[in-house]
């Protein structure tokens, strides 16, 4: 079988600024090449994609623990504070019979972040183990992760709205909990991890096998 | 020739009809699309969105009434509430994703396209195009709007929430921004730049 017709296999580099293809040239130490059309630095793959993505994913796992253990919102009625974690907030909504909203928050705040972290970990491991298993499906999974990640911010926006709205002085107040900051950190870290992962690495393994 | 951004496979570019898109044969990723009058459309939607941005941020977003007290809220109230409540990092993040990122995205689009249509290459156009591509992830207008609906349901039992002009302007801005983003064809931008040189 002939080498797959990828840009890298044909000695070409795709500019990530303007998409123009340039011929790869041998450079001296410390030299770099820029795109002739737009001047962007040419890179065959995202630099240090795996180690950067690993670092961000591990940091996200670490923040994930306090994000779920600590309250994201503290509601005080007549001076009595009562904290709600993400999970207990969803539980309350289900108890109230708000299935649609509860389900939505459950999906955006619990299913999406966990699925995203596990997917990124799986993608990283598959590249590291030079897997040739279903590259197309893994690339689609990457695109889903890339697209869906921002929706995890949903609950943080809800917190910001509640905090702004419920300010009744001594009667009742709503304050952000420390969990909210950690949760937002998880969302940001996983978004950055998805951006730093280069899905072309999935396909590079395929070429090496052939 | 064009290489797929997701799997690096090379494709020969073909003429597309207006509104058509080309996908990668190996991984199914979007390769390129063709939009009729891409630059003019993007500019029109971006300017419309910018006007709506100002209305959305300067007018009342919603009225909140609880036990006889009526409170006016703007988009910025949430940021203030979080800041006052000690979650400064989260306040900055909410401010960035609902106000700063959409504004920067719109301004960069106008900065890039307006000069091109008038016949000049704006300085730093490559950086501007890369910026437009990456800032989109951080502009979370749609997520914020869904959060507003969730808050209405959650607070609906004890209080009354009424959406005001600011909220409708916000929804319209979201639609205009999405339209601007999907009208922007980077191929058309670079073709225009090459034409000018």
Interface residues (C-beta under 8 A of the other chain):
Chain A: X4 X5 X6 X7 X8 X10 X12 X14 X16 X17 X18 X19 X20 X21 X35 X37 X38 X39 X40 X93 X96 X98 X100 X101 X104 X105 X135 X136 X139 X140 X142 X143 X149 X150 X151 X153 X154 X155 X156 X157 X158 X159 X160 X161 X162 X163 X164 X165 X166 X167 X168 X175 X176 X178 X180 X181 X184 X185 X188 X191 X195 X199 X200 X202 X203 X204
Chain B: X1 X2 X3 X5 X6 X7 X8 X9 X10 X26 X27 X28 X29 X64 X66 X67 X69 X71 X73 X77 X78 X79 X80 X81 X82 X85 X86 X87 X89 X90 X91 X93 X94 X97 X98 X125 X126 X127 X129 X130 X134 X137 X138 X140 X143 X144 X146 X147 X148 X150 X151 X153 X154 X155 X157 X159 X161 X186 X187 X190 X193 X194
